[in-house]
């Protein structure tokens, strides 16, 4: 910074971007570790564990979209689309998980 004072703005932007990336990576690591701990303590079915990882991956995708250099409108549209997709996925999975016996009897 002493040798090239006119690059201070670029260095600041670079450090800000690296900080955002590091925080996202830290959140991702903590999320996977906590999910593995929860799965270890609670005996879950394989399908339910896979579903939890799928939801976690979609949430991570939203975090990654946040650090990209897309325009605000595109980022907002992607976040809304992924959010609606996650909500529909949770609703459909919940209906299947809790009512699959009734559904199988009705359509078998």
C-alpha distance (Angstrom), angle and dihedral (degrees) to the residues before:
residue distance angle dihedral
X1 . . .
X2 3.78 . .
X3 3.79 93.7 .
X4 3.81 97.2 44.7
X5 3.81 110.3 26.9
X6 3.81 93.0 166.5
X7 3.85 89.5 66.7
X8 3.81 93.8 59.6
X9 3.81 91.6 100.6
X10 3.82 91.8 52.8
X11 3.78 91.6 46.2
X12 3.79 90.1 50.7
X13 3.81 91.8 50.5
X14 3.80 90.3 47.3
X15 3.81 93.1 50.5
X16 3.80 90.6 47.1
X17 3.82 91.3 52.1
X18 3.82 93.2 45.8
X19 3.80 89.4 49.5
X20 3.80 91.3 52.7
X21 3.81 91.6 49.0
X22 3.81 91.8 47.8
X23 3.81 91.6 50.3
X24 3.83 91.8 50.2
X25 3.81 91.1 49.1
X26 3.81 89.9 48.9
X27 3.83 91.8 50.3
X28 3.81 90.7 48.5
X29 3.80 92.7 50.9
X30 3.82 92.2 47.2
X31 3.83 91.0 47.8
X32 3.81 93.6 51.9
X33 3.80 92.8 45.0
X34 3.80 92.8 48.9
X35 3.80 91.7 47.0
X36 3.81 90.8 50.9
X37 3.81 90.5 49.5
X38 3.81 91.5 50.0
X39 3.80 91.3 47.7
X40 3.81 89.3 48.6
X41 3.80 94.0 53.1
X42 3.79 97.6 39.9
X43 3.77 117.2 51.7
X44 3.78 103.5 -130.0
X45 3.74 131.0 -178.7
X46 3.79 115.9 -106.2
X47 3.81 92.2 -114.1
X48 3.79 93.1 51.8
X49 3.81 92.3 46.9
X50 3.80 90.2 50.4
X51 3.78 90.0 49.0
X52 3.81 91.0 52.7
X53 3.80 90.5 51.7
X54 3.80 90.3 48.8
X55 3.80 91.4 53.4
X56 3.80 89.5 47.3
X57 3.80 90.7 52.2
X58 3.81 91.3 51.9
X59 3.80 90.9 50.2
X60 3.80 89.0 49.5
X61 3.81 88.5 51.1
X62 3.79 89.5 56.0
X63 3.81 89.7 51.1
X64 3.80 91.2 50.2
X65 3.80 91.1 49.5
X66 3.81 87.6 54.0
X67 3.82 92.9 62.1
X68 3.79 96.7 45.2
X69 3.78 121.9 102.4
X70 3.78 94.9 -118.5
X71 3.75 119.9 133.9
X72 3.77 118.0 -90.8
X73 3.80 93.3 -109.2
X74 3.81 93.6 51.5
X75 3.78 92.5 46.5
X76 3.79 91.2 48.9
X77 3.81 91.9 49.0
X78 3.81 91.9 48.9
X79 3.79 92.1 47.9
X80 3.82 91.3 49.3
X81 3.80 91.8 47.8
X82 3.78 93.4 48.9
X83 3.81 91.0 44.6
X84 3.80 92.0 52.5
X85 3.80 89.7 45.6
X86 3.79 91.5 52.0
X87 3.80 91.2 48.6
X88 3.80 92.4 50.2
X89 3.80 91.2 45.7
X90 3.82 91.6 51.9
X91 3.82 91.6 47.0
X92 3.81 94.9 48.8
X93 3.79 93.2 43.7
X94 3.81 91.8 47.9
X95 3.79 92.2 50.6
X96 3.79 91.0 48.6
X97 3.82 94.8 43.2
X98 3.79 96.8 49.0
X99 3.79 100.0 33.2
X100 3.83 104.7 30.6
X101 3.81 91.9 112.7
X102 3.80 92.4 55.3
X103 3.80 92.4 43.6
X104 3.82 92.2 50.0
X105 3.82 92.0 49.2
X106 3.78 93.1 48.1
X107 3.81 96.7 48.7
X108 3.81 99.3 34.2
